[in-house]
Amino acid sequence: MKIGVLAIQGDFDAHRRRLEQLGAEVVLVKKPEQLDAVDGLIIPGGESTTFLKFLEKGGFLEKLREFVRAKPAFGTCAGAILLASQVEDPPQTSLAALDISVRRNAYGRQLESFIGEGETQLPGGPLEMVFIRAPRIERVGAAVEVLAREKNDPVLVRQGKIMAATFHPELSEDTRVHAEFLKLVRNGQ
């Protein structure tokens, strides 16, 4: 099983380390054709409009759209924005792979970033969550399962083979979120 990590921006290397810690073989994806060689993909945090500008070159965005329709994908922070079906503040193009609406930077600026703890459906008790200029999930579709909340806000969701987190699980020592994604890839959802 090979897991790709989109290595355009964001802390893709922290995702690589977390996945390797869990025994996964990791491919840092920098070209669209590399998507053909992976079984699942993580789209890390960063700046979603910057991601889009890069992805619009050379057919990368369309190749990524095809990938997320066919194989498991997990987006964190900006990656969650890219996977959402609706993006607000301001509206922008997305992959529309997950039936959620997100509001960009809803938790405030960099200075308002925080580490919280929230309830989760994942075994093992409360989950540490690192929020950095995080988006807020404002609406979840009927087919979307909420796996974790921070206060009342859904912050970790899954719909079929697609997962999204508005926080940065790669910056926590807790490996449960990445383990859950690997399980989803293994099961071939």
C-alpha positions as CSV (number, residue, x, y, z in Angstrom):
1,M,0.0,0.0,0.0
2,K,1.4,3.3,-1.1
3,I,0.1,6.6,0.3
4,G,0.7,9.8,-1.6
5,V,1.2,13.2,0.2
6,L,0.6,16.2,-2.0
7,A,4.0,17.9,-1.6
8,I,3.3,21.3,-3.1
9,Q,3.2,23.4,0.1
10,G,2.2,23.0,3.8
11,D,3.9,20.6,6.2
12,F,3.7,17.6,3.9
13,D,6.9,16.2,5.6
14,A,5.1,15.9,9.0
15,H,2.4,13.8,7.3
16,R,5.1,11.6,5.7
17,R,6.7,11.0,9.1
18,R,3.4,10.2,10.8
19,L,2.5,7.7,8.0
20,E,5.9,6.1,8.0
21,Q,5.7,5.8,11.8
22,L,2.5,3.7,11.1
23,G,4.3,1.5,8.6
24,A,3.0,3.0,5.4
25,E,5.1,3.5,2.2
26,V,4.9,7.2,1.3
27,V,5.2,8.9,-2.1
28,L,5.7,12.7,-2.0
29,V,3.4,13.7,-5.0
30,K,4.7,16.7,-7.0
31,K,3.5,15.8,-10.5
32,P,0.1,14.6,-11.6
33,E,1.3,11.4,-13.1
34,Q,2.5,10.3,-9.6
35,L,-1.1,9.9,-8.6
36,D,-1.3,6.7,-10.7
37,A,1.2,5.0,-8.3
38,V,-0.7,5.6,-5.0
39,D,-3.6,3.9,-3.3
40,G,-4.6,6.9,-1.2
41,L,-3.7,10.6,-1.0
42,I,-3.3,13.2,1.8
43,I,-3.8,16.8,0.8
44,P,-2.0,18.8,3.6
45,G,-2.6,22.3,5.0
46,G,-1.2,25.4,3.4
47,E,-3.1,28.1,1.6
48,S,-6.0,26.8,-0.6
49,T,-5.8,29.5,-3.2
50,T,-2.1,28.9,-3.7
51,F,-2.8,25.2,-4.0
52,L,-5.4,26.0,-6.7
53,K,-3.0,28.2,-8.7
54,F,-0.4,25.5,-8.8
55,L,-2.8,22.7,-9.5
56,E,-4.4,24.5,-12.4
57,K,-1.1,24.2,-14.4
58,G,-0.6,21.1,-16.6
59,G,-3.9,19.4,-15.9
60,F,-3.0,18.6,-12.2
61,L,-6.4,19.8,-10.9
62,E,-8.4,17.6,-13.3
63,K,-6.2,14.6,-12.5
64,L,-6.7,15.2,-8.8
65,R,-10.5,15.4,-9.3
66,E,-10.4,12.0,-11.1
67,F,-8.3,10.6,-8.2
68,V,-10.6,11.7,-5.4
69,R,-13.6,10.3,-7.2
70,A,-11.9,6.9,-7.5
71,K,-9.6,6.5,-4.5
72,P,-9.4,7.4,-0.8
73,A,-8.3,11.0,0.1
74,F,-7.8,12.9,3.3
75,G,-7.5,16.7,3.5
76,T,-6.3,18.6,6.5
77,C,-7.0,22.3,6.9
78,A,-6.5,23.8,3.4
79,G,-6.9,20.2,2.1
80,A,-10.3,20.0,3.7
81,I,-11.2,23.3,1.9
82,L,-10.1,21.7,-1.4
83,L,-12.3,18.6,-0.8
84,A,-15.4,20.5,0.3
85,S,-18.4,20.8,-2.0
86,Q,-18.9,24.5,-1.0
87,V,-16.3,27.1,0.1
88,E,-17.2,30.5,1.6
89,D,-15.4,33.6,2.6
90,P,-14.5,34.0,-0.2
91,P,-16.1,31.4,-2.4
92,Q,-13.6,29.4,-4.5
93,T,-13.3,26.4,-6.8
94,S,-12.9,23.0,-5.1
95,L,-12.7,19.3,-5.8
96,A,-16.3,19.0,-4.5
97,A,-15.6,15.4,-3.2
98,L,-17.2,15.8,0.3
99,D,-20.7,17.1,1.0
100,I,-19.7,19.9,3.4
101,S,-19.6,23.7,3.4
102,V,-16.5,25.3,4.9
103,R,-15.7,28.9,5.9
104,R,-12.1,29.7,5.3
105,N,-10.0,31.1,8.3
106,A,-13.1,31.0,10.5
107,Y,-11.1,30.5,13.7
108,G,-9.2,33.7,13.1
109,R,-5.7,34.8,12.1
110,Q,-2.4,33.1,12.8
111,L,-2.3,34.7,16.3
112,E,-5.6,33.0,17.2
113,S,-4.2,29.5,16.5
114,F,-4.6,27.1,19.3
115,I,-4.3,23.5,20.5
116,G,-7.5,22.0,21.8
117,E,-8.9,18.7,22.8
118,G,-12.2,17.3,21.5
119,E,-14.5,14.3,21.7
120,T,-14.0,11.7,19.0
121,Q,-15.6,8.5,17.8
122,L,-12.1,7.1,17.3
123,P,-11.2,4.7,20.2
124,G,-8.9,6.1,22.9
125,G,-10.6,9.0,24.4
126,P,-10.3,12.8,23.6
127,L,-8.2,13.8,20.7
128,E,-5.6,16.6,20.7
129,M,-6.2,19.1,17.8
130,V,-3.9,21.8,16.5
131,F,-5.8,24.6,14.8
132,I,-3.8,27.1,12.6
133,R,-5.9,29.6,10.7
134,A,-8.4,26.8,10.4
135,P,-11.6,26.6,8.4
136,R,-14.9,25.8,10.1
137,I,-17.3,23.2,8.8
138,E,-20.6,25.1,8.6
139,R,-22.7,22.3,7.1
140,V,-22.5,18.6,6.8
141,G,-24.5,16.6,4.3
142,A,-26.7,13.6,5.3
143,A,-24.1,11.1,4.2
144,V,-21.2,12.7,6.1
145,E,-20.2,11.1,9.4
146,V,-18.8,13.4,12.1
147,L,-15.8,11.6,13.7
148,A,-14.7,14.5,16.0
149,R,-15.9,17.8,17.4
150,E,-14.3,20.8,19.0
151,K,-17.0,22.3,21.2
152,N,-20.0,22.0,18.9
153,D,-18.1,22.3,15.6
154,P,-17.5,19.2,13.5
155,V,-13.7,19.1,12.9
156,L,-13.1,15.5,11.5
157,V,-15.5,14.1,9.0
158,R,-15.8,11.1,6.6
159,Q,-18.0,10.4,3.6
160,G,-17.3,7.1,2.0
161,K,-13.6,7.1,1.0
162,I,-13.0,10.8,1.7
163,M,-11.9,12.2,5.1
164,A,-11.3,15.8,6.1
165,A,-10.0,17.5,9.3
166,T,-10.0,21.3,9.9
167,F,-7.1,20.8,12.3
168,H,-3.5,19.5,11.8
169,P,-3.3,15.9,13.1
170,E,0.3,15.6,11.7
171,L,1.4,18.1,14.3
172,S,0.2,16.0,17.2
173,E,1.9,12.9,18.7
174,D,-1.5,11.2,18.5
175,T,-1.5,8.9,15.4
176,R,-5.2,7.8,15.5
177,V,-6.4,10.1,12.7
178,H,-3.7,8.9,10.3
179,A,-4.3,5.3,11.4
180,E,-8.0,5.8,10.6
181,F,-7.2,7.0,7.1
182,L,-4.8,4.0,6.5
183,K,-7.6,1.7,7.6
184,L,-9.9,3.4,5.1
185,V,-7.3,2.9,2.3
186,R,-6.8,-0.8,3.3
187,N,-10.5,-1.5,3.2
188,G,-10.6,0.0,-0.2
189,Q,-13.8,2.0,0.7
